[in-house]
């Protein structure tokens, strides 16, 4: 029995990056031998075991054969006769197909170290094209390592195009797709993930609503970058630079989907795109079974982001409606994330990345003014039920009028 570290642990050590997850492969062992040593089996698909003391995962070396559609359409074969090289060849990229023993002796049959040095993301074998999930994984690695200068090899991009055109991407489950998408959006360069998907034709298959934004112009006075798709990438880039959470990054990606529906004769204006885009945002959310907090913020940002930009011009009554829509009294964090998304949208414009966004503090101040309206005096006056709600609304409106007058004086 021989144990090797494989995949990301080897890759990141060679890159000089922190090693977080360690995957181990066991060569020359049977399931019975692993159980005899106290390892606990996990996973129904292939033999993976938990170490009896550390709880870390150890997988038997295995081969795989395509047996159906999608990510799960594979038959696995594990036996003591499977070599380390046979196990490594089933992996996606050469930089993930290296192994090392406890003495850090490297096994690199597919030249992963060479590709690390050349900053190339290259597939290990033609079997790459059998797994559609790898399109998303490669795009995610491109987003992770873009800052180090990594790019996707031309021949790998060709295979990704083949997979995109084959219809195999449609066989991916919502859960697997969202797992890759959400992880990619939290990388340092999430805009690269979207760009790579677009370059290989996968964006059109997975998120046609986002793909449709490219080539759609916006007024140059407000958007020097003009192209709506490029703007979406820039907003996503800003959300990463400002360390925004996943909810905000997802909303940033989807906020302008309505502009993809504007008839060409109306370009570059996009009247009411906030409302026309809601059905598209909802469709994307449902397609990937997106978590509820991400769904809700994306819809709210899509509908109200122009309100955020025009905050200082809004009437007090409109401002109150905006605050009520976000339920700022019970869910203050969601309104903070809305403000963040609006600011990323404003900064995601060519040459305007450093421009201040006074609307942010103004909106925070408005929310504070509305929250500070006390309920107790109204109860003491005898208001209750629907009447109490109306009285509270009147007092909040009064507070917002006073706030607006003072803030814009």
Buried (B, 14 or more C-beta within 10 A) or exposed (E): EEBBBBBBBBBBBBBEEEEEEBBBBBBBBBBEBBEEEEBEEEEEEBBBBBBEEEEEBBBBBBBBEEEEBBBBBBEBEBBEEBEBBBBBBBBBBBBBBBBBEEEEEBBBBBBBBEBBEEBBBBBBBEBBBBBBBBBBBBBBBBBBBBEEEBBBBEEBBBBBBBBBBBEBBEBBBEEBBBBBBBBBBBBBBBBBBBBBBBBBBBBBBBBEBBBBBBEBBBEEEEBEBBBBBBBBBBBBBBBBEEEBBBBBBBBBBBBBBBBBBBEEEEBBEBEEBBEBBBEBBBEBBEBBEBBEBBBBBBBBBBBBBBBBBEBEEBEBEBBBBBBEBBEBBEEBEBBBBBBBBBBBBBBBBBEBEEEEBEBBEBBBBBBEBBBEBEEEEBEEEEBEEEEBEEBBBEBBBEBBBEBBEEBEE
